[in-house]
Amino acid sequence: MTLTPNRRMALVAIVTLALDQLSKFAVLNFLGYAQERVVVDGFFKFVHWGNTGAAWSMFHNNNELLTIVAMVALLALFLTRHHFGLELRLGQWALGLMFGGIVGNIIDRIVHKHVVDFIYFHVQTRSGNEAGFPAFNVADSGICIGVGLMFLLSWQMEEKKPGEPAAGPAETVAKESTAPSSNEA
């Protein structure tokens, strides 16, 4: 079976969603709510926290509204996917990671009434308190990595002009400096 761009994108989305839901299943079954398990003392632990907001708990207690926003964003992204480098493998990976991540968090919002976050990196301050990056999950990672890949893809596509292969910055400068100016004609 040949993987078409849409099939490859769907496969990445399904794998991302499966990893997300399996990891959350493990957290829900092995950690009680608000429990923590230290993995690397003073640096990394698994937690079982719920987030009814968006990233960094912004818009806290807006689970229903954020569910609707996520569904609309998912639909809009799906319908316009051909504008996001779907013909390129990098675009297929990026979109697949984002789709899988968005669906994973939507499932949480509907089933658990919050997003299940469980990966927590932190450091100990001199006073003994923890200073940490907000807890996150596999779905969040998929979305962030997918967006990062989209940025890389947009930079690559920006350098390419229609009908010619992508040129590096040095080649672009060389072409512009040797092109005749409008004053010479």
N, C-alpha and C positions, 0 to 999 in steps of 0.2 A: 504494500500500500504506500503510495506516494503522499508525503505530507504537503498539502497545499498551504499557503500562508494562513488561511483561516483555521485549518486543522492544527497546524503547529501552535498557533495562538491559543486555541481551545485546549490543546494538550498541556501547555504550560499553565493555563488557568486552572485546569482540573487538578494537576499535581500540586500547585500552590494551595488551592482550596483543601485538598485532602490532607496535606501536611499541617495546615492551619487547624483544621477540625480535629485531627488525630492528636495534636499536641494539646489542644484545649480540652479534649476528652480526658487525657491523662491528668491534666491539672485539676479538672473538676472531680476526678475520682481519687486522686492521691493527696490533694491539699484542701483543707477546709477553707472557707471564705476568710480572707485576711491572714491566712497562715503563710509562713515563709520557710524556705529551706536554703540554707547557706551552701553555696557551691564552692566559691573561693572567698574565704573570710576577708571582709573589708573591701570587696570589689564586685562580686556577682552572686546573686541569689535568685531562686525561683520564688515567685510570690503568687498569690491568688487574689487579684484586685479586680474590681469592676469599674468600668468607666461609662457613665451615662452621657458624657460630653464628646467632643471631638479630640483632636491631637492636644496633648498637654492638658487635658480636661477642660479645654475652653468650651464654653456653652454648656457647662455642667447642668444636669437634670433636663436636658432637651432631647432625650432618646428618640421620641416619636418623630419630632421634626427632623433630626439628623438621619433617621431611617429613610424618610421621604426624600431628603436632599441626596442621600447616597444612591437611592434608586433612580432618581432623575439624572444624576451624574453618570451612573452606569449606563443608562439607556442612551444618553447623549453621546457618550464616548463610544459606545458600540455602533451607533448609527453613523458616526463620523470617523470611524476607525481608518478608512482608506486615506484620510488626510494626515495620518500619523505614521507614515512609513511602513504600512502593512506589507508592502512588497519586499521589504528587507528583513532579514532574520532578526536583526537588533530590534526593529519595530515590533515584530511578532512576539519576541521575548518580553519587551517592555509592556505591550498591551496585555499579554497573557498574565504577567505578574500583577498588573493593576486590576484586571478583571477578577482574578482569583482572590486577591486581597479584599477588594470591595465587597464581593459576595460573602466572603468569610465573616467580615464584620457585620454585614446586614443580617446574616443568620443569627449571630450573637444577639444583636439588638432585638430581633423578633422572638427568639427562643428564651434567652436569659434576661431580657429587658436591660442589658448593658453589654458592653464589649468586655470580654475576658482578657485581661492583660496579665502576663506572668514572667516576662523577662525583665530583670532589673539590675542595671549596672550602677555602682555607687563607689564613693571613696569616703574614708573617715577623715573628718576635719580634725584640727588640733584640739578642739574642744570635745571631741568624741562623738559629735553628731554626724549623721550621714548627709552627704551632698550627692544627689544622684540624678541621672537622666530619667525622665518619666518612664514607667513600666510600659512595655509594648508586647506585641505578639507576632506570630509568623505573617498574618495578614498585613499588619502595619509594615513589616519588613518588605513584603512583596510590593506594596503600594509605593513605598519610598524608593526601592531599587528600580522599579518600573519607571517612576518619574525621573530618576537620575539618568536612566538609559535614554529616555525621551530627550532630555537636555543634550546628551552626547549626540544623539541622532540629529537633532535640530541643528547643531553646529556643523555636522558633516554635510547635511543637506543645504545649509546656507552657502557653503563654499562651492557647491556644484551648480552650474548653470544648465538650463535645459539643453539636452542633446550632446553634452560633453561629460566625460568622466570627472569624478570629484578631483579637484586640484588642492594641493596643500597650500598653505599661506605663501610660501616662497614662490611657487609657480604662479599664483594669482598676481603677486606684485610684479613679477617678470613680464607677464602678459600685458598688464596695464601700462608698464613703462615703455614697452615697445610698440604699443598701438598708436597709430597716427592721431594727432589731436585734431580738433575741428578747425584750428587755425591753419594747419598745413594743407588742407584740401582746397 
